[in-house]
Every structure is written in structure tokens, then in C-alpha cells.
């Protein structure tokens, strides 16, 4: 059997438990056709780069599959028919990643670093770092007289 990564994006207005139900349905399809799900990762609700079917956000889910092509074709068919799935992508890989995916690792790194601004220099409220403003008329010279 071949190894695949299947990622799908579900609508933003459904709950995380409904996303888990969709994932369980896809898992049941794969296992019913003699395949297995090696890993199941819920990446959370993320912003989309552009609107898809009037949605600005989506629930991202990654499935690492070890299944025959017939199982993958059926999962993709069901994803096309499911109204809560906005987009999906299945790619064939030589081997699955061990441990967490890159998305979850970067998410854990952000949580470990703490809130933004802790490692930055203090903010200056008086804008001293920009230099003098140009409205002082000192370096311009005198005004020309108007001719009437």
C-alpha cells in the first residue's frame, strides 16, 4: 500500500467536535477499504489567504494514510460531496514524518516564546528615534514676498 498525506479545510462556523466527526468518517472509510490512518492532527481554526465559498477562516486537519488507491479515491469523493469541507488535498509521499508536523511544532514554539513584545525593546511614546520634524521652518530660510 502507498503512503499519503490528506489535508482538508472545514468551514469556520462548525464546531471542533463536528470536525472530529468528519475526520472519524474519513477514518472509517479508509479502514473499511483495508487502509489505516497513521496519524491524525487537528491544526485548529486558521485564517485563509483568500475567501473560499464566503469563508475567511477554516478548521485544518491532516491525516497520514497508509491505504490503497481505492480508499483514497473514496475519501476524496466523500470530501467533494461533504458540504462542510471547503478544500482538500491528497499527496503521495515516500515516508511519513515522525512526531508532530511542522505546523504543530511552530505552534508549540510560539506558545513557548510567550506573548509578543517580551523580547522586543521598550516602546517609545515620544518618537525620539525618528529625528526632528520638518515643520520648524529653521532650515528653510525666509519666505519670498508676494507680488500683487
C-alpha positions in Angstrom: 0.0 0.0 0.0 1.1 3.6 -0.6 1.6 6.4 1.9 -0.5 9.6 1.5 -1.0 12.9 3.3 -4.6 14.1 3.2 -5.3 17.7 4.4 -8.7 19.2 4.4 -10.2 22.5 5.5 -13.6 22.6 7.1 -15.9 25.6 7.3 -15.4 28.1 10.1 -18.9 28.1 11.5 -18.9 24.4 12.6 -17.5 23.3 16.0 -14.4 21.3 16.6 -16.4 18.3 17.6 -18.1 18.4 14.2 -14.7 18.5 12.6 -13.7 15.4 14.6 -16.9 13.7 13.3 -15.8 14.4 9.7 -12.4 13.1 10.5 -13.9 10.0 12.1 -16.0 9.4 8.9 -12.9 9.7 6.7 -11.0 7.3 9.0 -13.9 4.8 8.9 -13.9 4.9 5.1 -10.1 4.3 4.9 -10.2 1.4 7.4 -13.2 -0.1 5.7 -11.2 -0.4 2.5 -8.2 -2.1 4.1 -6.2 1.0 4.9 -5.1 2.6 8.1 -4.7 6.2 9.5 -1.1 6.5 10.8 -1.6 10.0 12.3 -4.5 12.4 12.8 -3.7 16.1 13.6 -6.1 18.9 14.1 -4.3 22.2 13.4 -7.1 24.4 14.6 -9.0 27.4 13.2 -6.7 29.4 10.9 -7.1 32.4 8.6 -7.3 31.6 4.9 -5.2 33.5 2.4 -8.3 34.4 0.5 -12.1 33.8 0.8 -13.2 30.3 -0.1 -17.0 30.0 -0.5 -17.6 33.2 1.6 -15.4 31.9 4.5 -12.4 33.8 5.8 -11.3 31.0 8.3 -11.2 27.3 8.3 -10.5 24.2 10.5 -7.4 22.5 9.2 -6.9 18.7 9.6 -4.0 16.5 8.5 -4.4 12.7 8.0 -1.4 10.5 7.3 -2.8 7.5 5.5 -1.4 4.1 4.5 -4.1 2.9 2.1 -4.7 1.6 -1.4 -5.7 3.9 -4.1 -9.4 2.9 -4.0 -9.6 4.1 -0.4 -8.0 7.5 -1.3 -10.4 7.9 -4.2 -13.4 7.2 -2.0 -12.1 9.7 0.7 -11.7 12.4 -2.0 -15.1 11.6 -3.4 -16.7 12.0 0.1 -14.8 15.2 0.7 -16.1 16.7 -2.6 -19.7 15.8 -1.6 -19.4 17.0 2.0 -20.8 20.5 2.3 -18.6 21.4 5.3 -15.3 20.7 3.6 -14.1 23.7 1.7 -10.9 22.3 0.2 -8.8 19.2 0.4 -5.5 18.0 -1.0 -4.0 14.5 -1.1 -0.4 13.9 -1.9 1.6 10.7 -2.2 4.8 10.6 0.0 7.7 8.3 0.3 7.5 8.2 4.1 5.6 9.9 6.9 7.1 12.4 9.2 7.9 11.1 12.7 6.4 13.1 15.5 4.5 16.3 15.1 4.1 18.1 11.8 5.9 21.4 11.1 2.7 23.3 11.7 2.2 21.9 15.2 5.9 22.4 16.0 5.8 26.0 15.0 2.6 26.5 17.0 4.3 25.0 20.1 7.4 27.2 19.6 5.1 30.3 19.5 3.4 29.2 22.8 6.8 28.6 24.4 8.1 32.1 23.5 5.2 33.9 25.1 3.3 36.9 24.1 4.7 39.3 21.5 6.7 42.2 22.8 8.5 40.3 25.6 11.7 40.1 23.5 11.5 43.5 21.9 12.9 46.8 23.1 10.6 49.0 25.0 8.3 51.2 23.0 9.0 54.9 22.9 6.0 57.1 23.2 7.7 60.4 22.4 9.0 59.4 19.0 12.6 60.4 19.7 14.0 57.7 17.5 12.7 59.4 14.3 14.6 62.6 14.4 13.3 66.2 14.2 10.2 67.1 12.4 10.2 69.3 9.3 7.7 71.8 10.5 10.2 74.0 12.3 11.0 76.4 9.4 14.5 76.9 10.8 16.3 75.3 7.9 14.1 76.8 5.1 15.1 80.4 5.2 12.8 83.5 4.9 9.7 83.5 2.8 9.5 85.3 -0.5 7.3 88.3 -0.6 4.1 88.1 -2.6 3.9 90.0 -5.8 0.5 91.6 -6.4 
